[in-house]
Amino acid sequence: MKLSLNREMVDQALERRGTNFASFVEAGRMQGKYLNEIAADLQSLTGVPFSERTFYRWVDRLEEKVS
């Protein structure tokens, strides 16, 4: 599946920091954060613009891969 340009940019920014999307989301959950808070952290960290709805879609796809 082809990733959107924004998602590719997010993945590249996370890779430069030695992590990935799944690990970033899991780390946020382990800190007791809600998905909207994790999305805000991710946007702040990467500087990549995306909507919460897009972030939720990314998380849904991640969870579909795991199950």
VOKOLRO-456215 format. One record per atom (N, C-alpha, C, O): atom name; x, y, z. Coordinates in pm, whole numbers. Example, Ala and Ser with C-alpha at 12.3 -4.5 7.8 and 13.67 -1.06 7.14 Angstrom:
2
{'N' {1319 -569 780}}
{'CA' {1230 -450 780}}
{'C' {1320 -330 780}}
{'O' {1424 -332 846}}
{'N' {1285 -225 708}}
{'CA' {1367 -106 714}}
{'C' {1290 3 787}}
{'O' {1341 114 804}}
! end
This chain:
67
{'N' {84 -118 0}}
{'CA' {0 0 0}}
{'C' {89 125 0}}
{'O' {183 135 78}}
{'N' {56 217 -88}}
{'CA' {131 342 -100}}
{'C' {89 437 12}}
{'O' {-30 458 37}}
{'N' {189 491 79}}
{'CA' {163 587 186}}
{'C' {148 727 129}}
{'O' {204 758 24}}
{'N' {72 810 198}}
{'CA' {58 949 156}}
{'C' {192 1021 176}}
{'O' {279 975 251}}
{'N' {207 1133 109}}
{'CA' {329 1211 122}}
{'C' {350 1254 266}}
{'O' {462 1248 317}}
{'N' {243 1298 333}}
{'CA' {256 1341 472}}
{'C' {302 1226 560}}
{'O' {388 1244 647}}
{'N' {246 1108 538}}
{'CA' {286 993 620}}
{'C' {431 956 593}}
{'O' {504 921 685}}
{'N' {473 962 467}}
{'CA' {613 935 435}}
{'C' {705 1034 506}}
{'O' {810 996 558}}
{'N' {664 1161 509}}
{'CA' {744 1263 576}}
{'C' {749 1238 727}}
{'O' {854 1254 789}}
{'N' {636 1197 786}}
{'CA' {632 1163 928}}
{'C' {726 1046 955}}
{'O' {805 1051 1049}}
{'N' {717 942 874}}
{'CA' {802 824 893}}
{'C' {949 860 882}}
{'O' {1031 811 961}}
{'N' {985 945 787}}
{'CA' {1124 987 770}}
{'C' {1172 1066 892}}
{'O' {1284 1046 940}}
{'N' {1086 1156 942}}
{'CA' {1124 1236 1059}}
{'C' {1141 1146 1182}}
{'O' {1233 1166 1261}}
{'N' {1054 1048 1198}}
{'CA' {1067 956 1312}}
{'C' {1191 869 1298}}
{'O' {1261 842 1396}}
{'N' {1218 825 1176}}
{'CA' {1336 742 1152}}
{'C' {1464 817 1189}}
{'O' {1557 759 1246}}
{'N' {1468 946 1157}}
{'CA' {1586 1028 1193}}
{'C' {1602 1035 1344}}
{'O' {1713 1059 1394}}
{'N' {1495 1015 1417}}
{'CA' {1499 1018 1564}}
{'C' {1510 878 1624}}
{'O' {1501 860 1746}}
{'N' {1530 779 1538}}
{'CA' {1552 643 1585}}
{'C' {1428 570 1631}}
{'O' {1436 479 1713}}
{'N' {1313 609 1576}}
{'CA' {1188 542 1613}}
{'C' {1101 525 1489}}
{'O' {1144 555 1378}}
{'N' {980 476 1510}}
{'CA' {885 462 1399}}
{'C' {745 495 1450}}
{'O' {724 518 1569}}
{'N' {650 495 1359}}
{'CA' {514 536 1393}}
{'C' {454 447 1501}}
{'O' {399 496 1599}}
{'N' {465 316 1484}}
{'CA' {406 223 1580}}
{'C' {466 243 1720}}
{'O' {394 245 1819}}
{'N' {596 257 1727}}
{'CA' {662 278 1856}}
{'C' {623 411 1918}}
{'O' {605 420 2040}}
{'N' {611 514 1836}}
{'CA' {573 646 1887}}
{'C' {433 643 1947}}
{'O' {410 696 2056}}
{'N' {340 579 1876}}
{'CA' {202 569 1925}}
{'C' {200 487 2054}}
{'O' {134 526 2150}}
{'N' {269 376 2056}}
{'CA' {271 290 2175}}
{'C' {332 363 2294}}
{'O' {282 351 2406}}
{'N' {439 437 2271}}
{'CA' {502 513 2380}}
{'C' {404 615 2438}}
{'O' {396 632 2559}}
{'N' {329 681 2351}}
{'CA' {229 776 2398}}
{'C' {120 708 2479}}
{'O' {78 760 2582}}
{'N' {76 593 2434}}
{'CA' {-27 518 2507}}
{'C' {27 473 2644}}
{'O' {-46 476 2743}}
{'N' {152 433 2647}}
{'CA' {213 390 2774}}
{'C' {220 506 2874}}
{'O' {221 484 2995}}
{'N' {226 627 2822}}
{'CA' {227 746 2908}}
{'C' {86 787 2948}}
{'O' {67 886 3019}}
{'N' {-13 711 2903}}
{'CA' {-152 740 2937}}
{'C' {-216 850 2854}}
{'O' {-317 907 2893}}
{'N' {-157 879 2739}}
{'CA' {-210 986 2655}}
{'C' {-322 934 2565}}
{'O' {-323 817 2527}}
{'N' {-414 1024 2534}}
{'CA' {-520 996 2437}}
{'C' {-462 1013 2297}}
{'O' {-361 1079 2278}}
{'N' {-529 952 2198}}
{'CA' {-480 960 2061}}
{'C' {-467 1103 2011}}
{'O' {-372 1135 1938}}
{'N' {-560 1190 2050}}
{'CA' {-549 1329 2003}}
{'C' {-425 1397 2061}}
{'O' {-366 1483 1996}}
{'N' {-385 1359 2182}}
{'CA' {-263 1414 2240}}
{'C' {-139 1360 2169}}
{'O' {-43 1433 2146}}
{'N' {-142 1232 2135}}
{'CA' {-30 1171 2063}}
{'C' {-18 1235 1925}}
{'O' {93 1261 1879}}
{'N' {-131 1259 1861}}
{'CA' {-129 1325 1729}}
{'C' {-66 1463 1739}}
{'O' {16 1500 1655}}
{'N' {-103 1540 1841}}
{'CA' {-47 1673 1859}}
{'C' {104 1665 1884}}
{'O' {180 1746 1831}}
{'N' {146 1569 1966}}
{'CA' {290 1550 1992}}
{'C' {364 1517 1863}}
{'O' {472 1570 1837}}
{'N' {305 1428 1784}}
{'CA' {368 1386 1659}}
{'C' {380 1503 1562}}
{'O' {484 1521 1498}}
{'N' {275 1580 1553}}
{'CA' {279 1695 1462}}
{'C' {383 1797 1508}}
{'O' {455 1855 1427}}
{'N' {389 1819 1638}}
{'CA' {486 1912 1693}}
{'C' {629 1863 1671}}
{'O' {717 1941 1636}}
{'N' {651 1735 1693}}
{'CA' {784 1676 1678}}
{'C' {833 1676 1533}}
{'O' {949 1709 1506}}
{'N' {743 1640 1441}}
{'CA' {785 1624 1301}}
{'C' {769 1751 1219}}
{'O' {840 1770 1120}}
{'N' {677 1839 1259}}
{'CA' {650 1959 1180}}
{'C' {568 1931 1056}}
{'O' {551 2019 971}}
{'N' {516 1810 1044}}
{'CA' {436 1771 928}}
{'C' {289 1798 958}}
{'O' {237 1750 1059}}
{'N' {221 1873 870}}
{'CA' {79 1900 894}}
{'C' {-9 1781 856}}
{'O' {5 1724 747}}
{'N' {-99 1744 945}}
{'CA' {-199 1642 916}}
{'C' {-315 1662 1014}}
{'O' {-297 1720 1121}}
{'N' {-431 1615 975}}
{'CA' {-549 1630 1061}}
{'C' {-556 1515 1161}}
{'O' {-493 1411 1142}}
{'N' {-633 1535 1267}}
{'CA' {-656 1427 1362}}
{'C' {-721 1308 1293}}
{'O' {-689 1192 1321}}
{'N' {-813 1339 1204}}
{'CA' {-881 1232 1130}}
{'C' {-781 1146 1052}}
{'O' {-792 1023 1050}}
{'N' {-687 1210 988}}
{'CA' {-582 1138 916}}
{'C' {-501 1053 1012}}
{'O' {-471 937 983}}
{'N' {-465 1109 1125}}
{'CA' {-389 1035 1226}}
{'C' {-466 911 1271}}
{'O' {-409 803 1283}}
{'N' {-597 927 1297}}
{'CA' {-679 813 1338}}
{'C' {-681 705 1230}}
{'O' {-680 586 1261}}
{'N' {-684 746 1103}}
{'CA' {-678 650 993}}
{'C' {-546 574 994}}
{'O' {-543 452 974}}
{'N' {-437 645 1018}}
{'CA' {-306 580 1024}}
{'C' {-304 478 1137}}
{'O' {-252 367 1121}}
{'N' {-359 515 1252}}
{'CA' {-363 424 1367}}
{'C' {-450 303 1335}}
{'O' {-414 190 1368}}
{'N' {-564 326 1270}}
{'CA' {-652 214 1232}}
{'C' {-579 116 1141}}
{'O' {-589 -5 1159}}
{'N' {-507 168 1044}}
{'CA' {-431 80 953}}
{'C' {-323 3 1028}}
{'O' {-299 -114 1000}}
{'N' {-260 69 1122}}
{'CA' {-158 4 1204}}
{'C' {-220 -111 1282}}
{'O' {-164 -221 1288}}
{'N' {-335 -86 1342}}
{'CA' {-402 -188 1424}}
{'C' {-454 -303 1337}}
{'O' {-458 -418 1381}}
{'N' {-494 -273 1213}}
{'CA' {-537 -380 1121}}
{'C' {-420 -471 1086}}
{'O' {-437 -592 1074}}
{'N' {-302 -413 1069}}
{'CA' {-183 -493 1037}}
{'C' {-148 -588 1153}}
{'O' {-106 -701 1131}}
{'N' {-165 -540 1275}}
{'CA' {-129 -617 1393}}
{'C' {-225 -734 1415}}
{'O' {-183 -841 1457}}
{'N' {-351 -713 1387}}
{'CA' {-449 -820 1413}}
{'C' {-464 -918 1300}}
{'O' {-543 -1012 1310}}
! end
